[in-house]
Amino acid sequence: MVGVHPRRGNRKSRVGIALSVVLLLVLTSCLGGTPRATESGPLTQLTKKNVTLTWWVLPSPTEYSWAQSLAAGFHRHHPNITIKVEESAQVGNLQAVVANSVAHKLPDIMFSADVLTSTEASKGVLLNLSPYMKAYGYKDSDFSGKIMDLGVYQGKQYVVPRGVDQIVTVYNPALFKKFGVPLPKEGWTWDQFVAASKKLTRKVGNTQYYAMGTGGNTHTAYPVYVPFMKGWGGQMTKGDRTNFSDPKVVEGVTQLMDFAAKYTPWFAPPPSDPFLAGQAAMEWAQRPVLYGCCTTPDRKKWTSSFVPRFVNFPLLPTPEIGAGMAGWGASIDTRYPHEAAAFLMYSLSKEGQLIYSKAAGEVPVRSDLTGSSVWRDQIPQGGSLDQKAFVDFTQYQSYPPTNLPIASDAQIAEAITNMFDEIRLGRASPKEALKSADKAVNAALKSEQQ
């Protein structure tokens, strides 16, 4: 998710956390994903006893209230089952999750995300939900498949997404009109995007206009840089090593950084985001983040002086559109796997998806709700704005790296951050910076395995 990333934090501390967690993983490698509970019976048969399940969500007033809404919906159907929502920073920290797993102190249900799924699943932290998906009658065609895939490990569903976090281009139609540039259309390509950006980046009097705003330095968020690395045919990983030196990866990053230098203020950020100020024509954003940057907290008014419109992320030479996934899984520590799974299955039901999309403004992951006014009307003039961009291009996705050892998570984050800093500050070319990142991560990985 752009702007909300479970890996982010103090850069120096991430490497130390990653190295120390390796020892914990040795202790958890035998867990294998088998429930520690002894509950038996059909998967859909729930207890008649009064039980309370604990659900850990990321610490945030909005996360907590959104989760409460969904928990209350489930409780109405199952009055004897209470979902207790608790905020916990630990669920965004792999070291803490593994430590809690070793100590058998995980909650029944917990936040997870695309960058966490494979590690948590492979180390036996999460309950395999695929049998429950089948038991509750869900089919792959019921959902936006590519988003669901972000919660899959080795063909099994361990995390259920809470919505579609699709990267789109938000644009200011007034600036396109001002400079005589045709409005972007669905399916536009990278070449069309660059051609429009050239015309939109100019100085008029004392005012500098840009094609793209800063968007909280969106360029360094993985739902943007991963599509660029893959969009020219590159592969970020090869076996158990990073592959940043791949010439096609280099080409993708070069294209991204060249665009940022020419058509955005990212290399010399202004005090405020020029998009909201009406001085940048476009921004990259995902729908939940859209509220934080473009509307008032109650979502009733735009914070910009214009009504933004939406179009898909430009299709790169190898079509890729960035996406992130936040969702929930059932922990292996739960004493009530059937009940925990039942709640997660409820979150995927039509009722559950509508409750959550109304509370959070998420785009439902269910394919039969892509036209629902419940989420489309969560923004000003929502019913009259074309929001097809949020759902029409989900067949094109780009995943973060998921097949490397756990310590690489922090090391890759550190290397990518340093890489962008070196390029932005003019200390290295993209090729040189990527080579250094490749060397740093792979040396650490090799050292771990010795």
N, C-alpha and C positions, 0 to 999 in steps of 0.2 A: 504494500500500500504506500503510495506516495505520502510522505510526511508522517506516517505511523509505522515504524519498522521495529519489530521486536529485537533486532540485533543491535540497534544503535545505542550509543552511550559513550563513555570516556574511551578514546581510542587506545590509550596505553593499557587500560585495564582489560580490554577484550582479549588480548593475546595471553595474558596471565590466566584469565578464566578458562580460555580454551585449552591451555596446556594442563592445567590442574584437573580438568574434567575427564581427561583420558584415563586417569587412574580409576575414577568412578565407573567408567564404562566397562572396565574389566569385571567389576562386580555384578554388573547388570546384564552381561552378554548371555547369561543362561536363562533369562526370563522367557524369551521366545514368544511373547504375546498371548500366553495362555492365562485366562482369568484366574486370579487367586481365590475368587469366591467359589463356593461349592453349590451355588444355586442350580437346581435342575428343573426339568419340565420344558414344555414348548417355549420357544423364544418370545412369543407374544403373550404368554401367560404371566401376569404380574401379581405381586404379593397383595394379600388382603390386609396385611398389617399396616399400621401407621409408621411410615418411614420418612426420614429427611435425607435428601441427597445434597451434598455441597458442590457448588459450581464456582470455580475460580475464573474470574475475568480480569482483564487488564485494568489497572487503577485509573479510573476516569469517571467523572460524574455522568457523562452520557453513556458510556459502556454499561455502567451499573444500572441506570434507569431503563435502558433498552433491554437488558437481560431480564430485569424484573418483569417487564411486560410479557415476555415470552414464557417465563416461568409461571406467571399467573394464568396464562392461557392453558398451559398443560395441567395445572392444579385444578382448574374447573372440571376437567374430564376425569381426573384422578384425585379426588379430595383427600385420600389417605396418603398421597405422595406429595411432599413439600420439597421444592427446589430452593435451597438457601444460597443466595448469590453473595459471593464475597470477592472483594478486590484483592488482587495479589500480583505484585510485580514479578514474582517468581516464575509465572507461566510464560514470560517472555525471555527467560534466561535458562539456557540448556543446562548449565551447571546445577542450578537450583532444582530443576525438574528431575535430573538424574539423581541428585542427592536425596530428594524426597522419595524417589522410587526405591532406592536402596533401603531407606528407613521405613518403607511402607507408610508414608505419610501424604500420599497424593490425595486430592479430592476425588469425588465420584466422576465429575465432569470438569473439563478444563479447556481454556483457550488454547488454540494452536494456530499454526499458519504454514504457508507453503514452504518456507525456509526451515521449518522445524519438523515437518511431517516424517520425512524419511528416517531421520536420526531417531526420533521418538518411537517410530514403529519398529525399526530394526533392532532397537535395544529393549523391546518388550515393555515400553511405557504405556502404550495405548492398546485398547481393546479392538480386535478386528470386527468391523461393523458390517462386512459384506453378508454374512449369514442373516443378519437382522434386516438388511436392505431387501433381501430375497423374501424373508418371512413376512415382511410388511407389504410386499407386492410392488416394490419400486422397480422400474426399468431404466436403463441408461437413457432412453429417449425422453424420459420425464424431465430431464435436466439439461442445462448447458454443459455438455460433456467436457469441454476443455477446462472449465473451472472446477468441475468435480474431480478431474484428473489430478489437480494440485493437492488433493487429500488422499491420493492413492499411493501405496507402496507395494511393489511386486504384485500388482494386479488386485490388491485388496484395499477396500476403503477403510481408512483409519480416522480420517477427519472429514466432517461434513461442512462445506462452505456455508456461510451465512448469507451470501449474496454474490452478485457478479461485480467484481472490482475491475472494470474495464477502463483502460486509458482512452480518453477521447481528447480531441482538440476543441477547446472552448474559444469562440472568437467574437470579436466586436464588429458587427456588420457596418457600423457607422464609419469605421476607418477604411474598410474595404471600399465603401461607396466614395469616401473622401478622395481616395487615391485611384479611383477608377479600376479597381481590381475585382474581377468576377468572384462572387461568393463561392466558397468551396463546396463541392458536392460529394456525396457518399462514394467511396471507392477511389478517392483521389490518390495519386501516387506521390512518391518522394520527389520526383522531378517537378511535378506540378506544385508541390508544397514549397520547394526551393524557389521556383520561378515567381510565385506569389510573394515570397519573403523578400526577394530582391526589390520588388516594387513597393513593399510596405515599409521598408527600412530607409528612412530619409530624414533630413533636417529641414524644417520649415520655420524660417525666422530664427528665433532662439529656442525652439522646441525640437527635441530629438524624438523621432518616432521609431519604434522597433517592430519587427515582425512578431517577436515572442517576448513575453515578460519573464521575470525571474522564476516565478512559481515556487519560491522556497528552494531554489537550486534543484529543480526537478531533474536536471540532467544527470545528477549523481545517484538518483534512485534506481534500483534494479529494474522496475518495470519499464524504464526508458533505456538504460544502457544495455541491458541484455538483448532486447530486440535489435539494437544497432549492431551488437557483436554478432548476432545470428542472421541479421537481415541481409548481409552480403554473402551469406553462406558459411560463416565461421562457426566453429564449435568451441565453447568455453572450456570444456573438459575433454580429456581423452584417457579412458581407463581410470586409473586412480591418480591422475595428475591434471593440473590446470593446463590449458592450451592457449594462453593469451598471446603467444607468439605466432599463432596461425595468421598468415597474411590476410585472410579474409576477416578475421577478428580485428586486426590492425586497421583494415580499410573501413570497417564499420565505425570504430572509435574515431578515426580520422574525420569521417563525414560528420559525426556528431559534434566534435569539438570545433571543426571548421565552421559549421552552422552557428554554433554558440558564439564564436568570436565575431562573426560577420553580422548576425541578425538579432542578437540578444545583448542585454547589458550584464550578462553573467560574469564576464571577465573584469568588469568594473561596476558592481551593483550600485544602483542609486539608493537613496534612503528608503524609498517605498516601492512597491510593485507597480511598474508602469502600466500593467494591464488594467488594474482597477482605476488608475488615474486617467485612463483613456489615451495613453501614449504608446501602448503596445497592442497589436491587432489580435494576438492569439496567446493561449496558455495551454499547457497540458495538465490534465487533472483526471482524477477518478471521482465517481459520483459522491461518496461520503465526504471527501475532502472538498468538493465543490462548495459545500455549505460554509466551511471554515474560511474559504477565500472570497466567496462571492455573494453570500446572503447574510442577513441578520440571523442571530441565534434561533429566532422563532420561525425562520425560513419564509417569512411573509414579504420581505422586501429585498431587492438586490442592493448590495453595497456599492455597486458601480452606478455610474450615471447613465448607463445603457443597459439594454436587455441582451445578455449573452446568448449565443446560439451554439449548437453543437454539431460536430462532424467527426467521423472516425479519425483515429490516428493515421497519418499518411502511410499507405502501403509501401513497404520497402521492397528492394529488388526481389528478395525472397520474402514473401509476405509474412510479416510478424506484427502483432499488436501487443503491446505490453499489458500485463494484468497481474494483479496480486491476489492473494487469497487469505482471508482470515476466517477462522471457523472454530469448531469445537469437536473434541473427542471425549470418549469415556476412558478413564484411566484403568490400568490393570489392577489397581488397589481397591476398586469399588467392591463392596459386599453385595451390591445389588446390580449386577451387569444387565439383567433384563430391563430393569426400571430405568437405569441410566441410558441404555440404548433406546428405550421407548421414548424418552424425552428428545433424544437426538432425531429419532424418526419423526416425531411431532414437529420438530423445527423444519423438516423438509416437506411437511404436509402443506396443502393449500392454505389452511387456516393459519398454521404457524408462520409460513412465509409472509402472509398478508399482515399478521400482527407485527412481525419484526420489520418489514419494509415500511410500514406506517410509522413505527416508532423511530427507526433509524434512517429512513429514506433510502435504504439499499435497493438495488435492482434485484428482484427475486431470482434465484437460481433455477426455479421451475420454468420450463418452457411455455407452460400454459398461462403464465402470469406476466409475460413480457409486454402485453398491452394494457395491463391493469392501471386504472386511474389512481389506485392507492399509492403507488410510488411515483407515477408521473406527475401527480398534483402536489408533490412535496416541495416544489419550488414555485416561486411567483410565476403566474401565467402558465403554470405547468401543463394544463390541459390544452393550451393553444400552441405550445412549443413542440417542435419535432424532436423527439428524444430517441429516434431510431438508432442513433450512433452508439447508444449504450448497450445495445443487444444485437445489432445486425451483423457485427463482424467478429463474433466470438469464435468463429471457426479458425481465426488466426490468433495464435497465442504464443507467448514466449515464456519459458519457465526459468526460474533461478537455478543455479547449480544445486543438485540434490544428491549426487552420488559419490561424494568425497567423505573422508573421515570427519568426525565432529569438530576436531580442532581447526580444520580448514575453514569453518564458518567464520570465526573471528579473524583468521589470517587473510582470507579473501577480502573481508570487509576492510581490514587495515590496508591491504595492498591496493584495492580499488580507490580508497580515499586518497592515499598517497599519490597514486597514478594521476588522478584528476588534478590534484594540487600541483604536481610537477608540470603538467601540460599547461594548466591555466596560468601559472607563474612564469612560463617561458623557459623553464629549466631543462625540459626534455621534449622531444618529439613524441607523438603517440607511439611510434614503433619502439623508441628507447624506453619510454615509461612502461609499456606493456611487457617488454622483455625483463625489466627489473622486477615487475610484479610477479611474473611467471617464475623467475629465479627464486624470489623470496619465499613464495608459498610452497613451491615444490621442494626446496631445501628443508623446510620445516617438516613437510610430510615425510620425506625420506628419513629424517632424523628420528621421527616418532616410530618408524617401522623397524629400526635397527635395535 
